Amino acid sequence: MNIRKISFAIVAIAAISPVVASASPEEAALNACAKAFASSIAAPGAAAPQFKLNYAQRRFASSVTDYYARNYTFTMKAQNPKTGTAFASATCLADMHGEVLQFTSTAKPTETTTLAAR
């Protein structure tokens, strides 16, 4: 009977330990997606630009299974730091180990002035 109680306690502690420790298993996936997005924005042959990541992380999950999700989907956008206008967006699917499974990027046309001759 004591063995059942002890084993139940061990299982319960293992199940809620990420919640208690505020662990974030999506960090590897988020970092991989952010690096892929920065590389997609860079000019061909150039190094990836520096970026500042603004991610509002949820501290509380609806269930314990949220901490054990296998894949994460992120929707990202890049903004011009001076004007604040978005110039690119992307959707990324990555697993908990940081491997990008699917990446779709959309670059918005740049605001340039074109001159027409008559």
Biopython code that builds the backbone (N, CA, C, O; Angstrom):
import numpy as np
from Bio.PDB.StructureBuilder import StructureBuilder

atoms = [
    (1, "MET", "N", (0.820, -1.183, 0.000)),
    (1, "MET", "CA", (0.000, 0.000, 0.000)),
    (1, "MET", "C", (0.869, 1.254, 0.000)),
    (1, "MET", "O", (0.556, 2.221, -0.694)),
    (2, "ASN", "N", (1.938, 1.248, 0.757)),
    (2, "ASN", "CA", (2.846, 2.382, 0.775)),
    (2, "ASN", "C", (3.556, 2.534, -0.561)),
    (2, "ASN", "O", (3.865, 3.651, -0.977)),
    (3, "ILE", "N", (3.816, 1.433, -1.230)),
    (3, "ILE", "CA", (4.469, 1.496, -2.530)),
    (3, "ILE", "C", (3.553, 2.171, -3.541)),
    (3, "ILE", "O", (4.030, 2.928, -4.386)),
    (4, "ARG", "N", (2.268, 1.920, -3.477)),
    (4, "ARG", "CA", (1.321, 2.571, -4.375)),
    (4, "ARG", "C", (1.301, 4.078, -4.141)),
    (4, "ARG", "O", (1.288, 4.854, -5.096)),
    (5, "LYS", "N", (1.299, 4.491, -2.893)),
    (5, "LYS", "CA", (1.291, 5.918, -2.579)),
    (5, "LYS", "C", (2.578, 6.581, -3.056)),
    (5, "LYS", "O", (2.546, 7.682, -3.605)),
    (6, "ILE", "N", (3.688, 5.925, -2.849)),
    (6, "ILE", "CA", (4.972, 6.489, -3.264)),
    (6, "ILE", "C", (5.050, 6.580, -4.780)),
    (6, "ILE", "O", (5.498, 7.591, -5.321)),
    (7, "SER", "N", (4.617, 5.528, -5.467)),
    (7, "SER", "CA", (4.673, 5.558, -6.929)),
    (7, "SER", "C", (3.721, 6.618, -7.484)),
    (7, "SER", "O", (4.048, 7.293, -8.460)),
    (8, "PHE", "N", (2.544, 6.768, -6.867)),
    (8, "PHE", "CA", (1.613, 7.812, -7.296)),
    (8, "PHE", "C", (2.227, 9.191, -7.090)),
    (8, "PHE", "O", (2.085, 10.067, -7.943)),
    (9, "ALA", "N", (2.901, 9.387, -5.974)),
    (9, "ALA", "CA", (3.532, 10.677, -5.697)),
    (9, "ALA", "C", (4.638, 10.974, -6.709)),
    (9, "ALA", "O", (4.781, 12.115, -7.147)),
    (10, "ILE", "N", (5.407, 9.977, -7.079)),
    (10, "ILE", "CA", (6.485, 10.170, -8.049)),
    (10, "ILE", "C", (5.915, 10.537, -9.414)),
    (10, "ILE", "O", (6.428, 11.431, -10.086)),
    (11, "VAL", "N", (4.861, 9.850, -9.820)),
    (11, "VAL", "CA", (4.230, 10.140, -11.103)),
    (11, "VAL", "C", (3.630, 11.548, -11.088)),
    (11, "VAL", "O", (3.754, 12.277, -12.072)),
    (12, "ALA", "N", (2.996, 11.931, -10.011)),
    (12, "ALA", "CA", (2.391, 13.262, -9.924)),
    (12, "ALA", "C", (3.455, 14.354, -9.979)),
    (12, "ALA", "O", (3.264, 15.371, -10.646)),
    (13, "ILE", "N", (4.550, 14.158, -9.299)),
    (13, "ILE", "CA", (5.645, 15.145, -9.313)),
    (13, "ILE", "C", (6.251, 15.249, -10.711)),
    (13, "ILE", "O", (6.545, 16.349, -11.178)),
    (14, "ALA", "N", (6.437, 14.120, -11.375)),
    (14, "ALA", "CA", (6.993, 14.145, -12.730)),
    (14, "ALA", "C", (6.051, 14.831, -13.710)),
    (14, "ALA", "O", (6.505, 15.490, -14.645)),
    (15, "ALA", "N", (4.767, 14.688, -13.509)),
    (15, "ALA", "CA", (3.800, 15.278, -14.433)),
    (15, "ALA", "C", (3.688, 16.784, -14.275)),
    (15, "ALA", "O", (3.495, 17.488, -15.266)),
    (16, "ILE", "N", (3.804, 17.295, -13.059)),
    (16, "ILE", "CA", (3.626, 18.732, -12.848)),
    (16, "ILE", "C", (4.942, 19.484, -12.683)),
    (16, "ILE", "O", (4.918, 20.695, -12.462)),
    (17, "SER", "N", (6.069, 18.825, -12.779)),
    (17, "SER", "CA", (7.343, 19.502, -12.580)),
    (17, "SER", "C", (7.582, 20.639, -13.571)),
    (17, "SER", "O", (8.129, 21.660, -13.155)),
    (18, "PRO", "N", (7.210, 20.540, -14.861)),
    (18, "PRO", "CA", (7.394, 21.709, -15.725)),
    (18, "PRO", "C", (6.538, 22.897, -15.304)),
    (18, "PRO", "O", (6.965, 24.043, -15.443)),
    (19, "VAL", "N", (5.368, 22.646, -14.804)),
    (19, "VAL", "CA", (4.491, 23.725, -14.363)),
    (19, "VAL", "C", (5.113, 24.434, -13.169)),
    (19, "VAL", "O", (5.123, 25.663, -13.110)),
    (20, "VAL", "N", (5.621, 23.681, -12.240)),
    (20, "VAL", "CA", (6.207, 24.248, -11.032)),
    (20, "VAL", "C", (7.500, 24.988, -11.354)),
    (20, "VAL", "O", (7.772, 26.050, -10.793)),
    (21, "ALA", "N", (8.284, 24.430, -12.248)),
    (21, "ALA", "CA", (9.570, 25.026, -12.564)),
    (21, "ALA", "C", (9.471, 26.130, -13.611)),
    (21, "ALA", "O", (10.481, 26.747, -13.948)),
    (22, "SER", "N", (8.279, 26.390, -14.129)),
    (22, "SER", "CA", (8.059, 27.357, -15.200)),
    (22, "SER", "C", (8.941, 27.053, -16.393)),
    (22, "SER", "O", (9.458, 27.964, -17.040)),
    (23, "ALA", "N", (9.112, 25.790, -16.680)),
    (23, "ALA", "CA", (9.926, 25.379, -17.817)),
    (23, "ALA", "C", (9.205, 25.706, -19.113)),
    (23, "ALA", "O", (7.976, 25.688, -19.173)),
    (24, "SER", "N", (9.968, 26.000, -20.134)),
    (24, "SER", "CA", (9.391, 26.343, -21.421)),
    (24, "SER", "C", (9.982, 25.439, -22.491)),
    (24, "SER", "O", (11.060, 25.724, -23.012)),
    (25, "PRO", "N", (9.299, 24.361, -22.823)),
    (25, "PRO", "CA", (9.851, 23.450, -23.823)),
    (25, "PRO", "C", (9.804, 24.018, -25.233)),
    (25, "PRO", "O", (10.403, 23.440, -26.140)),
    (26, "GLU", "N", (9.112, 25.131, -25.442)),
    (26, "GLU", "CA", (9.016, 25.684, -26.784)),
    (26, "GLU", "C", (10.164, 26.607, -27.138)),
    (26, "GLU", "O", (10.200, 27.127, -28.254)),
    (27, "GLU", "N", (11.102, 26.831, -26.233)),
    (27, "GLU", "CA", (12.206, 27.751, -26.505)),
    (27, "GLU", "C", (13.068, 27.304, -27.671)),
    (27, "GLU", "O", (13.458, 28.127, -28.499)),
    (28, "ALA", "N", (13.369, 26.026, -27.752)),
    (28, "ALA", "CA", (14.191, 25.526, -28.858)),
    (28, "ALA", "C", (13.463, 25.716, -30.183)),
    (28, "ALA", "O", (14.078, 26.095, -31.180)),
    (29, "ALA", "N", (12.158, 25.456, -30.199)),
    (29, "ALA", "CA", (11.373, 25.628, -31.418)),
    (29, "ALA", "C", (11.296, 27.107, -31.802)),
    (29, "ALA", "O", (11.433, 27.451, -32.976)),
    (30, "LEU", "N", (11.081, 27.969, -30.826)),
    (30, "LEU", "CA", (10.991, 29.403, -31.089)),
    (30, "LEU", "C", (12.307, 29.956, -31.628)),
    (30, "LEU", "O", (12.305, 30.733, -32.582)),
    (31, "ASN", "N", (13.415, 29.568, -31.034)),
    (31, "ASN", "CA", (14.717, 30.048, -31.492)),
    (31, "ASN", "C", (15.023, 29.571, -32.908)),
    (31, "ASN", "O", (15.568, 30.327, -33.712)),
    (32, "ALA", "N", (14.677, 28.327, -33.219)),
    (32, "ALA", "CA", (14.914, 27.801, -34.567)),
    (32, "ALA", "C", (14.075, 28.557, -35.597)),
    (32, "ALA", "O", (14.564, 28.887, -36.677)),
    (33, "CYS", "N", (12.824, 28.828, -35.264)),
    (33, "CYS", "CA", (11.954, 29.565, -36.191)),
    (33, "CYS", "C", (12.427, 31.002, -36.363)),
    (33, "CYS", "O", (12.396, 31.524, -37.477)),
    (34, "ALA", "N", (12.856, 31.644, -35.307)),
    (34, "ALA", "CA", (13.341, 33.022, -35.402)),
    (34, "ALA", "C", (14.597, 33.106, -36.260)),
    (34, "ALA", "O", (14.746, 34.042, -37.045)),
    (35, "LYS", "N", (15.502, 32.141, -36.122)),
    (35, "LYS", "CA", (16.724, 32.126, -36.938)),
    (35, "LYS", "C", (16.385, 31.872, -38.407)),
    (35, "LYS", "O", (16.982, 32.479, -39.296)),
    (36, "ALA", "N", (15.433, 30.981, -38.663)),
    (36, "ALA", "CA", (15.028, 30.712, -40.047)),
    (36, "ALA", "C", (14.387, 31.947, -40.664)),
    (36, "ALA", "O", (14.613, 32.236, -41.839)),
    (37, "PHE", "N", (13.599, 32.672, -39.898)),
    (37, "PHE", "CA", (12.942, 33.886, -40.389)),
    (37, "PHE", "C", (13.973, 34.969, -40.679)),
    (37, "PHE", "O", (13.891, 35.642, -41.706)),
    (38, "ALA", "N", (14.935, 35.142, -39.790)),
    (38, "ALA", "CA", (15.980, 36.149, -40.009)),
    (38, "ALA", "C", (16.807, 35.805, -41.249)),
    (38, "ALA", "O", (17.194, 36.697, -42.005)),
    (39, "SER", "N", (17.076, 34.527, -41.459)),
    (39, "SER", "CA", (17.836, 34.115, -42.642)),
    (39, "SER", "C", (17.039, 34.334, -43.924)),
    (39, "SER", "O", (17.614, 34.647, -44.967)),
    (40, "SER", "N", (15.723, 34.171, -43.853)),
    (40, "SER", "CA", (14.904, 34.364, -45.052)),
    (40, "SER", "C", (14.792, 35.830, -45.442)),
    (40, "SER", "O", (14.552, 36.143, -46.608)),
    (41, "ILE", "N", (14.962, 36.730, -44.481)),
    (41, "ILE", "CA", (14.888, 38.166, -44.761)),
    (41, "ILE", "C", (16.193, 38.678, -45.365)),
    (41, "ILE", "O", (16.187, 39.639, -46.135)),
    (42, "ALA", "N", (17.300, 38.045, -45.022)),
    (42, "ALA", "CA", (18.614, 38.503, -45.466)),
    (42, "ALA", "C", (18.747, 38.395, -46.983)),
    (42, "ALA", "O", (18.099, 37.570, -47.627)),
    (43, "ALA", "N", (19.592, 39.239, -47.522)),
    (43, "ALA", "CA", (19.877, 39.190, -48.956)),
    (43, "ALA", "C", (20.625, 37.900, -49.262)),
    (43, "ALA", "O", (21.335, 37.376, -48.404)),
    (44, "PRO", "N", (20.471, 37.383, -50.482)),
    (44, "PRO", "CA", (21.167, 36.136, -50.835)),
    (44, "PRO", "C", (22.678, 36.276, -50.673)),
    (44, "PRO", "O", (23.278, 37.219, -51.191)),
    (45, "GLY", "N", (23.280, 35.353, -49.966)),
    (45, "GLY", "CA", (24.718, 35.361, -49.728)),
    (45, "GLY", "C", (25.150, 36.181, -48.528)),
    (45, "GLY", "O", (26.318, 36.129, -48.142)),
    (46, "ALA", "N", (24.247, 36.932, -47.930)),
    (46, "ALA", "CA", (24.582, 37.770, -46.775)),
    (46, "ALA", "C", (24.266, 37.024, -45.478)),
    (46, "ALA", "O", (23.494, 36.065, -45.459)),
    (47, "ALA", "N", (24.871, 37.482, -44.425)),
    (47, "ALA", "CA", (24.605, 36.887, -43.112)),
    (47, "ALA", "C", (23.217, 37.314, -42.625)),
    (47, "ALA", "O", (22.688, 38.345, -43.041)),
    (48, "ALA", "N", (22.654, 36.517, -41.755)),
    (48, "ALA", "CA", (21.332, 36.846, -41.204)),
    (48, "ALA", "C", (21.434, 38.122, -40.370)),
    (48, "ALA", "O", (22.402, 38.298, -39.630)),
    (49, "PRO", "N", (20.455, 39.004, -40.480)),
    (49, "PRO", "CA", (20.501, 40.250, -39.706)),
    (49, "PRO", "C", (20.266, 39.993, -38.222)),
    (49, "PRO", "O", (19.709, 38.969, -37.827)),
    (50, "GLN", "N", (20.701, 40.941, -37.424)),
    (50, "GLN", "CA", (20.419, 40.849, -35.997)),
    (50, "GLN", "C", (18.946, 41.137, -35.788)),
    (50, "GLN", "O", (18.337, 41.905, -36.533)),
    (51, "PHE", "N", (18.381, 40.513, -34.769)),
    (51, "PHE", "CA", (16.965, 40.726, -34.526)),
    (51, "PHE", "C", (16.687, 40.769, -33.038)),
    (51, "PHE", "O", (17.453, 40.265, -32.217)),
    (52, "LYS", "N", (15.581, 41.379, -32.726)),
    (52, "LYS", "CA", (15.096, 41.447, -31.351)),
    (52, "LYS", "C", (13.787, 40.685, -31.325)),
    (52, "LYS", "O", (12.863, 41.005, -32.073)),
    (53, "LEU", "N", (13.705, 39.693, -30.481)),
    (53, "LEU", "CA", (12.530, 38.834, -30.415)),
    (53, "LEU", "C", (11.593, 39.318, -29.329)),
    (53, "LEU", "O", (11.989, 39.448, -28.171)),
    (54, "ASN", "N", (10.357, 39.582, -29.698)),
    (54, "ASN", "CA", (9.336, 40.015, -28.748)),
    (54, "ASN", "C", (8.276, 38.923, -28.707)),
    (54, "ASN", "O", (7.430, 38.836, -29.597)),
    (55, "TYR", "N", (8.326, 38.100, -27.683)),
    (55, "TYR", "CA", (7.436, 36.946, -27.579)),
    (55, "TYR", "C", (6.735, 36.979, -26.235)),
    (55, "TYR", "O", (7.378, 36.904, -25.188)),
    (56, "ALA", "N", (5.432, 37.089, -26.267)),
    (56, "ALA", "CA", (4.644, 37.085, -25.037)),
    (56, "ALA", "C", (4.355, 35.634, -24.664)),
    (56, "ALA", "O", (3.417, 35.019, -25.172)),
    (57, "GLN", "N", (5.161, 35.116, -23.786)),
    (57, "GLN", "CA", (5.046, 33.712, -23.394)),
    (57, "GLN", "C", (3.921, 33.532, -22.393)),
    (57, "GLN", "O", (3.772, 34.313, -21.453)),
    (58, "ARG", "N", (3.134, 32.492, -22.610)),
    (58, "ARG", "CA", (2.082, 32.174, -21.648)),
    (58, "ARG", "C", (2.731, 31.528, -20.428)),
    (58, "ARG", "O", (3.517, 30.589, -20.556)),
    (59, "ARG", "N", (2.409, 32.021, -19.288)),
    (59, "ARG", "CA", (2.943, 31.436, -18.060)),
    (59, "ARG", "C", (2.099, 30.268, -17.578)),
    (59, "ARG", "O", (2.620, 29.340, -16.961)),
    (60, "PHE", "N", (0.814, 30.305, -17.850)),
    (60, "PHE", "CA", (-0.066, 29.250, -17.384)),
    (60, "PHE", "C", (-0.665, 28.536, -18.582)),
    (60, "PHE", "O", (-1.113, 29.174, -19.534)),
    (61, "ALA", "N", (-0.673, 27.250, -18.535)),
    (61, "ALA", "CA", (-1.236, 26.455, -19.622)),
    (61, "ALA", "C", (-2.597, 25.937, -19.196)),
    (61, "ALA", "O", (-2.913, 25.860, -18.008)),
    (62, "SER", "N", (-3.390, 25.587, -20.187)),
    (62, "SER", "CA", (-4.719, 25.093, -19.866)),
    (62, "SER", "C", (-4.671, 23.688, -19.288)),
    (62, "SER", "O", (-5.561, 23.287, -18.539)),
    (63, "SER", "N", (-3.642, 22.949, -19.633)),
    (63, "SER", "CA", (-3.501, 21.601, -19.083)),
    (63, "SER", "C", (-2.028, 21.231, -19.045)),
    (63, "SER", "O", (-1.187, 21.910, -19.635)),
    (64, "VAL", "N", (-1.735, 20.172, -18.358)),
    (64, "VAL", "CA", (-0.352, 19.705, -18.255)),
    (64, "VAL", "C", (0.143, 19.233, -19.615)),
    (64, "VAL", "O", (1.344, 19.289, -19.882)),
    (65, "THR", "N", (-0.745, 18.774, -20.471)),
    (65, "THR", "CA", (-0.319, 18.281, -21.780)),
    (65, "THR", "C", (0.223, 19.388, -22.672)),
    (65, "THR", "O", (0.938, 19.098, -23.631)),
    (66, "ASP", "N", (-0.097, 20.656, -22.386)),
    (66, "ASP", "CA", (0.468, 21.746, -23.170)),
    (66, "ASP", "C", (1.989, 21.790, -23.045)),
    (66, "ASP", "O", (2.676, 22.205, -23.979)),
    (67, "TYR", "N", (2.509, 21.373, -21.916)),
    (67, "TYR", "CA", (3.950, 21.372, -21.721)),
    (67, "TYR", "C", (4.625, 20.229, -22.459)),
    (67, "TYR", "O", (5.840, 20.261, -22.654)),
    (68, "TYR", "N", (3.881, 19.237, -22.866)),
    (68, "TYR", "CA", (4.451, 18.087, -23.546)),
    (68, "TYR", "C", (4.039, 18.043, -25.011)),
    (68, "TYR", "O", (4.053, 16.976, -25.626)),
    (69, "ALA", "N", (3.677, 19.179, -25.571)),
    (69, "ALA", "CA", (3.313, 19.235, -26.987)),
    (69, "ALA", "C", (4.543, 18.897, -27.815)),
    (69, "ALA", "O", (5.669, 19.222, -27.437)),
    (70, "ARG", "N", (4.324, 18.260, -28.918)),
    (70, "ARG", "CA", (5.446, 17.834, -29.754)),
    (70, "ARG", "C", (5.820, 18.869, -30.806)),
    (70, "ARG", "O", (7.000, 19.012, -31.126)),
    (71, "ASN", "N", (4.850, 19.591, -31.350)),
    (71, "ASN", "CA", (5.110, 20.583, -32.387)),
    (71, "ASN", "C", (4.538, 21.931, -31.973)),
    (71, "ASN", "O", (3.532, 22.010, -31.268)),
    (72, "TYR", "N", (5.196, 22.980, -32.422)),
    (72, "TYR", "CA", (4.775, 24.337, -32.107)),
    (72, "TYR", "C", (4.669, 25.132, -33.397)),
    (72, "TYR", "O", (5.517, 24.997, -34.279)),
    (73, "THR", "N", (3.645, 25.953, -33.516)),
    (73, "THR", "CA", (3.453, 26.815, -34.672)),
    (73, "THR", "C", (3.566, 28.260, -34.218)),
    (73, "THR", "O", (2.928, 28.675, -33.250)),
    (74, "PHE", "N", (4.390, 29.023, -34.933)),
    (74, "PHE", "CA", (4.591, 30.432, -34.617)),
    (74, "PHE", "C", (4.277, 31.261, -35.847)),
    (74, "PHE", "O", (4.643, 30.892, -36.963)),
    (75, "THR", "N", (3.609, 32.365, -35.647)),
    (75, "THR", "CA", (3.376, 33.346, -36.696)),
    (75, "THR", "C", (4.200, 34.563, -36.340)),
    (75, "THR", "O", (4.043, 35.133, -35.260)),
    (76, "MET", "N", (5.084, 34.966, -37.250)),
    (76, "MET", "CA", (6.030, 36.036, -36.962)),
    (76, "MET", "C", (5.897, 37.152, -37.989)),
    (76, "MET", "O", (5.449, 36.927, -39.113)),
    (77, "LYS", "N", (6.289, 38.351, -37.592)),
    (77, "LYS", "CA", (6.352, 39.464, -38.538)),
    (77, "LYS", "C", (7.584, 40.295, -38.222)),
    (77, "LYS", "O", (7.996, 40.416, -37.069)),
    (78, "ALA", "N", (8.156, 40.860, -39.263)),
    (78, "ALA", "CA", (9.323, 41.723, -39.129)),
    (78, "ALA", "C", (8.869, 43.157, -39.355)),
    (78, "ALA", "O", (8.120, 43.449, -40.288)),
    (79, "GLN", "N", (9.333, 44.039, -38.491)),
    (79, "GLN", "CA", (8.958, 45.450, -38.579)),
    (79, "GLN", "C", (10.184, 46.312, -38.766)),
    (79, "GLN", "O", (11.267, 46.000, -38.272)),
    (80, "ASN", "N", (9.999, 47.392, -39.482)),
    (80, "ASN", "CA", (11.040, 48.388, -39.627)),
    (80, "ASN", "C", (11.185, 49.089, -38.280)),
    (80, "ASN", "O", (10.202, 49.621, -37.764)),
    (81, "PRO", "N", (12.387, 49.105, -37.695)),
    (81, "PRO", "CA", (12.524, 49.717, -36.361)),
    (81, "PRO", "C", (12.262, 51.217, -36.337)),
    (81, "PRO", "O", (11.908, 51.760, -35.290)),
    (82, "LYS", "N", (12.429, 51.894, -37.459)),
    (82, "LYS", "CA", (12.216, 53.343, -37.488)),
    (82, "LYS", "C", (10.741, 53.697, -37.655)),
    (82, "LYS", "O", (10.223, 54.559, -36.945)),
    (83, "THR", "N", (10.067, 53.031, -38.594)),
    (83, "THR", "CA", (8.682, 53.394, -38.887)),
    (83, "THR", "C", (7.665, 52.484, -38.207)),
    (83, "THR", "O", (6.522, 52.884, -37.986)),
    (84, "GLY", "N", (8.072, 51.275, -37.879)),
    (84, "GLY", "CA", (7.157, 50.334, -37.248)),
    (84, "GLY", "C", (6.280, 49.573, -38.216)),
    (84, "GLY", "O", (5.432, 48.785, -37.797)),
    (85, "THR", "N", (6.469, 49.797, -39.510)),
    (85, "THR", "CA", (5.664, 49.082, -40.505)),
    (85, "THR", "C", (6.218, 47.683, -40.734)),
    (85, "THR", "O", (7.431, 47.471, -40.741)),
    (86, "ALA", "N", (5.319, 46.746, -40.920)),
    (86, "ALA", "CA", (5.722, 45.364, -41.159)),
    (86, "ALA", "C", (6.151, 45.199, -42.614)),
    (86, "ALA", "O", (5.468, 45.667, -43.525)),
    (87, "PHE", "N", (7.290, 44.531, -42.830)),
    (87, "PHE", "CA", (7.753, 44.328, -44.200)),
    (87, "PHE", "C", (7.885, 42.857, -44.569)),
    (87, "PHE", "O", (8.167, 42.541, -45.725)),
    (88, "ALA", "N", (7.691, 41.962, -43.627)),
    (88, "ALA", "CA", (7.729, 40.526, -43.919)),
    (88, "ALA", "C", (6.981, 39.789, -42.827)),
    (88, "ALA", "O", (6.899, 40.248, -41.688)),
    (89, "SER", "N", (6.435, 38.633, -43.194)),
    (89, "SER", "CA", (5.774, 37.793, -42.206)),
    (89, "SER", "C", (6.067, 36.337, -42.541)),
    (89, "SER", "O", (6.438, 36.007, -43.668)),
    (90, "ALA", "N", (5.895, 35.482, -41.557)),
    (90, "ALA", "CA", (6.189, 34.064, -41.769)),
    (90, "ALA", "C", (5.389, 33.219, -40.793)),
    (90, "ALA", "O", (5.001, 33.671, -39.716)),
    (91, "THR", "N", (5.155, 31.988, -41.200)),
    (91, "THR", "CA", (4.555, 30.983, -40.341)),
    (91, "THR", "C", (5.530, 29.820, -40.277)),
    (91, "THR", "O", (6.025, 29.357, -41.304)),
    (92, "CYS", "N", (5.800, 29.358, -39.086)),
    (92, "CYS", "CA", (6.804, 28.326, -38.889)),
    (92, "CYS", "C", (6.253, 27.214, -37.995)),
    (92, "CYS", "O", (5.591, 27.480, -36.991)),
    (93, "LEU", "N", (6.533, 25.987, -38.369)),
    (93, "LEU", "CA", (6.185, 24.815, -37.580)),
    (93, "LEU", "C", (7.483, 24.128, -37.197)),
    (93, "LEU", "O", (8.268, 23.756, -38.068)),
    (94, "ALA", "N", (7.715, 23.956, -35.906)),
    (94, "ALA", "CA", (8.948, 23.323, -35.424)),
    (94, "ALA", "C", (8.613, 22.344, -34.315)),
    (94, "ALA", "O", (7.587, 22.462, -33.645)),
    (95, "ASP", "N", (9.496, 21.378, -34.135)),
    (95, "ASP", "CA", (9.277, 20.410, -33.066)),
    (95, "ASP", "C", (9.982, 20.870, -31.800)),
    (95, "ASP", "O", (10.670, 21.891, -31.798)),
    (96, "MET", "N", (9.810, 20.116, -30.730)),
    (96, "MET", "CA", (10.346, 20.515, -29.436)),
    (96, "MET", "C", (11.869, 20.440, -29.354)),
    (96, "MET", "O", (12.461, 20.920, -28.387)),
    (97, "HIS", "N", (12.510, 19.839, -30.364)),
    (97, "HIS", "CA", (13.970, 19.744, -30.383)),
    (97, "HIS", "C", (14.608, 20.870, -31.178)),
    (97, "HIS", "O", (15.834, 20.954, -31.255)),
    (98, "GLY", "N", (13.788, 21.743, -31.773)),
    (98, "GLY", "CA", (14.311, 22.875, -32.512)),
    (98, "GLY", "C", (14.509, 22.616, -33.986)),
    (98, "GLY", "O", (15.232, 23.362, -34.646)),
    (99, "GLU", "N", (13.894, 21.591, -34.518)),
    (99, "GLU", "CA", (13.998, 21.303, -35.947)),
    (99, "GLU", "C", (12.796, 21.924, -36.654)),
    (99, "GLU", "O", (11.649, 21.654, -36.300)),
    (100, "VAL", "N", (13.069, 22.752, -37.650)),
    (100, "VAL", "CA", (12.006, 23.406, -38.404)),
    (100, "VAL", "C", (11.402, 22.387, -39.367)),
    (100, "VAL", "O", (12.098, 21.840, -40.222)),
    (101, "LEU", "N", (10.107, 22.140, -39.219)),
    (101, "LEU", "CA", (9.418, 21.162, -40.056)),
    (101, "LEU", "C", (8.796, 21.801, -41.290)),
    (101, "LEU", "O", (8.790, 21.203, -42.366)),
    (102, "GLN", "N", (8.272, 23.021, -41.137)),
    (102, "GLN", "CA", (7.645, 23.726, -42.245)),
    (102, "GLN", "C", (7.846, 25.216, -42.036)),
    (102, "GLN", "O", (7.707, 25.720, -40.922)),
    (103, "PHE", "N", (8.174, 25.917, -43.113)),
    (103, "PHE", "CA", (8.417, 27.356, -43.014)),
    (103, "PHE", "C", (7.854, 28.031, -44.255)),
    (103, "PHE", "O", (8.189, 27.657, -45.379)),
    (104, "THR", "N", (7.003, 29.019, -44.051)),
    (104, "THR", "CA", (6.424, 29.782, -45.148)),
    (104, "THR", "C", (6.628, 31.260, -44.853)),
    (104, "THR", "O", (6.188, 31.764, -43.820)),
    (105, "SER", "N", (7.304, 31.954, -45.775)),
    (105, "SER", "CA", (7.613, 33.366, -45.582)),
    (105, "SER", "C", (6.962, 34.184, -46.690)),
    (105, "SER", "O", (6.904, 33.757, -47.843)),
    (106, "THR", "N", (6.478, 35.353, -46.327)),
    (106, "THR", "CA", (5.876, 36.271, -47.287)),
    (106, "THR", "C", (6.489, 37.641, -47.087)),
    (106, "THR", "O", (6.363, 38.236, -46.017)),
    (107, "ALA", "N", (7.151, 38.138, -48.112)),
    (107, "ALA", "CA", (7.730, 39.472, -48.045)),
    (107, "ALA", "C", (6.764, 40.447, -48.684)),
    (107, "ALA", "O", (6.281, 40.214, -49.792)),
    (108, "LYS", "N", (6.482, 41.532, -47.997)),
    (108, "LYS", "CA", (5.599, 42.568, -48.537)),
    (108, "LYS", "C", (6.426, 43.474, -49.451)),
    (108, "LYS", "O", (7.619, 43.668, -49.217)),
    (109, "PRO", "N", (5.801, 44.024, -50.484)),
    (109, "PRO", "CA", (6.560, 44.905, -51.377)),
    (109, "PRO", "C", (7.068, 46.125, -50.629)),
    (109, "PRO", "O", (6.393, 46.662, -49.751)),
    (110, "THR", "N", (8.269, 46.552, -50.992)),
    (110, "THR", "CA", (8.842, 47.723, -50.329)),
    (110, "THR", "C", (8.203, 48.981, -50.871)),
    (110, "THR", "O", (7.740, 49.030, -52.010)),
    (111, "GLU", "N", (8.191, 49.976, -50.044)),
    (111, "GLU", "CA", (7.585, 51.247, -50.433)),
    (111, "GLU", "C", (8.619, 52.070, -51.204)),
    (111, "GLU", "O", (9.470, 52.729, -50.608)),
    (112, "THR", "N", (8.536, 52.024, -52.504)),
    (112, "THR", "CA", (9.457, 52.794, -53.337)),
    (112, "THR", "C", (8.641, 53.698, -54.234)),
    (112, "THR", "O", (7.495, 53.405, -54.576)),
    (113, "THR", "N", (9.245, 54.774, -54.597)),
    (113, "THR", "CA", (8.582, 55.708, -55.501)),
    (113, "THR", "C", (9.030, 55.394, -56.908)),
    (113, "THR", "O", (10.228, 55.316, -57.181)),
    (114, "THR", "N", (8.082, 55.214, -57.799)),
    (114, "THR", "CA", (8.425, 54.964, -59.204)),
    (114, "THR", "C", (8.034, 56.185, -60.009)),
    (114, "THR", "O", (6.989, 56.791, -59.777)),
    (115, "LEU", "N", (8.870, 56.531, -60.941)),
    (115, "LEU", "CA", (8.634, 57.682, -61.787)),
    (115, "LEU", "C", (8.191, 57.195, -63.164)),
    (115, "LEU", "O", (8.771, 56.264, -63.724)),
    (116, "ALA", "N", (7.192, 57.816, -63.681)),
    (116, "ALA", "CA", (6.718, 57.465, -65.018)),
    (116, "ALA", "C", (7.012, 58.613, -65.960)),
    (116, "ALA", "O", (6.776, 59.778, -65.640)),
    (117, "ALA", "N", (7.527, 58.267, -67.119)),
    (117, "ALA", "CA", (7.820, 59.290, -68.125)),
    (117, "ALA", "C", (6.684, 59.335, -69.127)),
    (117, "ALA", "O", (6.122, 58.303, -69.496)),
    (118, "ARG", "N", (6.347, 60.560, -69.572)),
    (118, "ARG", "CA", (5.279, 60.716, -70.583)),
    (118, "ARG", "C", (5.861, 61.111, -71.900)),
    (118, "ARG", "O", (5.127, 61.289, -72.872)),
]
sb = StructureBuilder()
sb.init_structure("model")
sb.init_model(0)
sb.init_chain("A")
sb.init_seg("    ")
for serial, (resi, resn, name, xyz) in enumerate(atoms, 1):
    if name == "N":
        sb.init_residue(resn, " ", resi, " ")
    sb.init_atom(name, np.array(xyz, "f"), 0.0, 1.0, " ", f" {name:<3s}", serial, name[0])
structure = sb.get_structure()
